[in-house]
């Protein structure tokens, strides 16, 4: 008998129920009847029809919708991000990596690829505040744990994760330190000045970009043995990839319809990928929750 995706996901969540804590009262949780997560104080969270749980108690609106995540999946499965993923995998595989959290997982393609390529029995957990991303992830990649959750109140127990990934997503360093085991690995991928520079030239023109806080310094505030690796390459832009690439990137948010149409009519033979991979080892230092 072939199991449904919901049942596959429910069984994985049941085997790993000890990871969870109630987002309302912080109590321990268990899976009940393979259909809901329930804490000892009887706060209950039902599995969706596809097998994820919404553990963000209050509704949140984001700019990320179903069409954006569809566009992102098209781009990511083209090999666009392979060089960056390779660098992340090389970093992770040097450390214990039994339980991995992708904080800000989007539609799940990065976590799925990383878990698939790592050796051994790896449990992958993906969280995102955008329900549309988690809905796409749980349909496409059964067998991993997917949850709608808020980085400001991660619904997991202390010291449960060997690795936390933070790829093109906001960070909550104090929460990550709480969640990681002592000596656990934090890996963050941040875009550098050359990333999508061909699109930046179109949509930013001569306008300056806002300087961001130094991410390496921020990581060093919470983690030890911080190291960096710069990954830069160009990716051939095959027919049909420009439109989803434009749709998925926040570079185009706020751009006029005319400007987007102008970009779509351009010939862009290749696109620049430029990232720094920052990694650090958890020192279990307590402190304020800082979200960048």
Residue pairs with C-beta under 8 A, 6 or more apart in sequence:
3 11
5 50
5 51
5 138
5 139
5 142
6 47
6 48
6 49
6 50
6 51
7 34
7 51
8 51
8 142
8 143
9 47
9 50
9 51
9 52
9 138
9 142
9 143
9 144
9 145
9 146
10 31
10 34
10 35
10 47
10 51
11 34
12 123
12 143
12 144
12 145
13 31
13 37
13 47
13 51
13 53
13 145
14 31
14 34
16 99
16 123
16 125
16 145
17 29
17 30
17 31
17 37
18 28
18 157
18 160
19 99
19 125
19 145
19 156
19 157
19 160
20 28
20 29
20 37
20 55
20 155
20 156
20 157
21 27
21 28
21 29
21 39
21 155
21 156
21 157
22 28
22 29
22 39
22 41
22 43
22 155
23 55
23 56
23 57
23 149
23 150
23 153
23 155
24 39
24 41
24 43
24 57
25 39
25 41
25 43
27 39
27 40
27 41
27 43
28 39
28 40
28 157
29 37
29 38
29 39
29 40
30 37
30 38
31 37
31 38
32 38
32 44
34 47
35 46
35 47
36 44
36 45
36 46
36 47
36 53
37 44
37 45
37 47
37 53
37 55
38 44
38 45
45 53
45 54
45 55
46 53
47 53
48 54
48 135
48 138
50 135
50 138
50 139
51 138
51 142
51 146
52 134
52 135
52 137
52 138
52 146
52 147
52 148
53 147
53 148
54 131
54 147
54 148
55 147
55 148
55 149
55 155
56 129
56 148
56 149
56 150
56 153
60 129
60 150
62 129
62 130
63 250
63 253
64 106
64 130
64 132
64 133
65 132
66 132
66 135
66 136
67 247
68 132
68 247
68 248
69 106
69 107
69 130
69 132
69 133
69 136
70 107
70 136
70 244
71 243
71 244
71 245
71 247
71 248
72 106
72 107
72 109
72 244
72 248
73 107
73 109
73 136
73 140
74 241
74 244
75 81
75 241
75 244
75 245
75 248
76 107
76 109
76 110
77 109
78 238
78 241
79 235
80 235
80 241
80 245
80 271
80 273
81 110
81 273
83 231
83 233
83 273
84 167
84 189
84 231
84 273
84 275
84 277
85 110
85 113
85 114
87 229
87 231
87 275
87 277
88 114
88 165
88 167
88 187
88 189
88 277
89 114
89 117
89 118
91 185
91 187
91 229
91 277
91 279
92 100
92 114
92 118
92 163
92 165
92 185
92 187
93 118
93 119
95 162
95 163
95 184
95 185
96 162
97 118
97 120
97 122
97 162
97 163
97 185
98 120
98 121
98 122
98 123
98 162
99 122
99 123
99 125
99 160
99 161
99 162
99 163
100 111
100 114
100 115
100 118
100 122
100 123
100 124
100 125
100 161
100 162
100 163
100 164
100 165
101 125
101 126
101 127
101 156
101 161
101 163
101 164
101 165
101 179
102 108
102 110
102 111
102 114
102 124
102 125
102 126
102 127
102 164
102 165
102 167
103 127
103 151
103 154
103 164
103 165
103 166
103 169
103 171
103 172
103 176
104 127
104 128
104 151
104 166
104 167
104 168
104 169
104 170
105 111
105 126
105 127
105 128
105 133
105 134
105 137
105 146
106 128
106 130
106 133
106 137
106 169
107 133
107 136
107 137
107 140
108 126
108 133
108 134
108 136
108 137
108 138
108 140
108 141
108 144
108 146
109 140
109 141
110 165
110 167
111 124
111 126
111 137
111 141
111 144
111 165
112 124
112 137
112 140
112 141
112 144
114 124
114 165
115 122
115 124
115 144
123 144
123 145
124 144
124 145
125 144
125 145
125 146
125 147
125 156
125 161
126 134
126 137
126 144
126 145
126 146
126 147
127 134
127 146
127 147
127 148
127 149
127 151
127 154
128 134
128 137
128 148
128 149
129 148
129 149
129 150
129 151
130 148
131 148
134 146
134 147
134 148
137 144
137 146
138 146
147 155
149 155
151 170
151 171
151 172
151 175
151 291
152 172
152 175
152 289
152 291
154 172
154 175
154 178
154 179
156 179
158 178
158 179
159 178
159 179
159 180
159 181
159 182
160 179
160 181
161 179
161 180
161 181
161 184
162 180
162 181
162 184
162 185
163 180
163 184
163 185
163 186
163 187
164 176
164 179
164 180
164 184
164 185
164 186
164 187
165 187
165 188
165 189
166 176
166 186
166 187
166 188
166 189
167 188
167 189
168 189
168 190
168 191
170 291
170 292
171 188
171 218
171 291
171 292
172 289
172 290
172 291
173 218
173 219
173 221
173 222
173 223
173 290
174 222
174 286
174 287
174 288
174 289
174 290
175 289
176 186
176 222
176 282
177 222
177 223
177 282
177 283
177 284
177 285
177 286
177 287
178 286
180 186
180 282
180 284
181 282
182 282
182 284
183 281
183 282
184 281
184 282
185 279
185 280
185 281
185 282
186 219
186 222
186 223
186 279
186 280
186 281
186 282
187 277
187 278
187 279
188 215
188 219
188 277
188 278
188 279
189 275
189 276
189 277
189 278
190 215
190 275
190 276
190 278
191 274
191 275
192 230
192 232
192 274
192 275
192 276
193 274
194 232
194 272
194 274
195 272
195 273
195 274
195 275
196 245
196 249
196 251
196 271
196 272
197 272
197 274
198 268
198 270
198 271
198 272
199 245
199 246
199 249
199 251
199 252
199 263
199 268
199 271
200 209
200 251
202 259
202 262
202 263
202 266
203 251
203 252
203 255
203 259
203 263
204 251
212 292
213 292
215 276
215 278
215 292
216 226
216 228
216 276
216 278
218 290
218 292
219 226
219 278
219 280
220 226
220 280
222 280
222 283
222 285
222 287
223 280
223 281
223 282
223 283
224 280
224 281
224 282
224 283
225 280
225 281
226 278
226 279
226 280
227 278
227 279
227 280
228 276
228 277
228 278
228 279
229 276
229 277
230 274
230 275
230 276
230 277
231 273
231 274
231 275
231 276
231 277
232 272
232 273
232 274
232 275
233 272
233 273
234 270
234 271
234 272
234 273
235 270
235 271
235 272
235 273
236 269
236 270
237 245
237 268
237 269
237 270
237 271
242 263
242 264
242 266
242 268
243 264
245 271
246 252
246 260
246 263
246 264
252 260
252 263
